[in-house]
Amino acid sequence: MLTNLGFNLVLLLLSDTVFIIGAANIGYLIFNFLNLNAGWIHRMDRPRQDRPWRAPSWILAAGALLSFVNSRSWASAPTSTAPARSRPG
């Protein structure tokens, strides 16, 4: 944990803070996307494997839907942090 803290502090000192925050957010979104699809990926890989709990198909479908919503939020995210200018008149 201290190694992680030290490494992140070095990264913050060497680069732009906004870039580090943006990179962390992209990593977070990709992690959530993969987690939402993990059950479906496991079901495709080994459909007949014994599991302690097998997720119902509707839960896997809901996860796929939420991952699509999550990925669409990536595409619709604003590309600039500058405030919008108002039009005169």
C-alpha positions in Angstrom: 0.0 0.0 0.0 2.8 2.4 0.8 4.5 1.5 -2.5 1.3 2.3 -4.4 1.0 5.6 -2.5 4.6 6.5 -3.3 4.3 5.6 -6.9 1.1 7.7 -7.3 2.8 10.6 -5.6 5.7 10.4 -8.1 3.3 10.3 -11.0 1.4 13.3 -9.7 4.7 15.2 -9.4 5.9 14.3 -12.9 2.7 15.0 -14.9 -0.5 17.0 -15.2 -3.0 16.4 -12.3 -5.9 16.4 -14.7 -4.3 13.7 -16.8 -3.8 11.5 -13.8 -7.4 12.0 -12.7 -8.7 11.2 -16.2 -6.5 8.1 -16.5 -7.8 6.9 -13.1 -11.4 7.4 -14.2 -10.9 5.6 -17.5 -9.4 2.6 -15.6 -12.4 2.7 -13.2 -14.9 2.6 -16.0 -13.1 -0.2 -17.8 -13.0 -2.2 -14.6 -16.7 -1.7 -14.0 -17.5 -2.7 -17.6 -15.5 -6.0 -17.2 -17.2 -6.7 -13.9 -20.6 -6.2 -15.3 -19.8 -8.7 -18.1 -17.8 -11.3 -16.0 -20.8 -13.6 -15.4 -21.7 -13.7 -19.1 -18.1 -14.3 -20.1 -17.8 -17.2 -17.6 -21.1 -18.6 -18.9 -19.9 -18.5 -22.5 -16.5 -20.0 -21.6 -17.7 -23.0 -19.5 -21.5 -23.3 -19.7 -21.8 -26.7 -17.9 -19.3 -26.1 -15.1 -20.5 -26.7 -11.5 -20.8 -23.5 -9.6 -21.9 -22.8 -6.0 -24.4 -20.3 -7.3 -25.5 -19.9 -10.9 -26.8 -16.4 -11.9 -30.1 -16.4 -13.5 -30.2 -15.3 -17.2 -32.1 -12.2 -16.4 -29.3 -11.0 -14.1 -26.7 -11.6 -16.8 -29.0 -9.7 -19.3 -29.3 -6.8 -16.8 -25.5 -6.7 -16.4 -25.0 -6.6 -20.2 -27.6 -3.8 -20.4 -25.8 -1.8 -17.7 -22.5 -2.3 -19.3 -23.9 -0.9 -22.5 -25.2 2.1 -20.6 -21.8 2.5 -19.0 -20.0 2.3 -22.3 -22.3 4.9 -23.8 -21.5 7.2 -20.9 -17.8 7.1 -22.1 -18.8 8.3 -25.5 -21.0 11.1 -24.3 -18.6 12.4 -21.7 -17.5 16.0 -22.3 -14.1 16.4 -23.9 -13.3 19.8 -22.4 -13.3 21.0 -18.8 -13.5 24.6 -19.9 -16.8 26.3 -19.0 -19.2 26.9 -21.9 -19.3 30.4 -23.3 -22.6 32.1 -23.4 -23.8 33.7 -26.7 -24.2 37.5 -26.7 -27.7 38.7 -27.4 
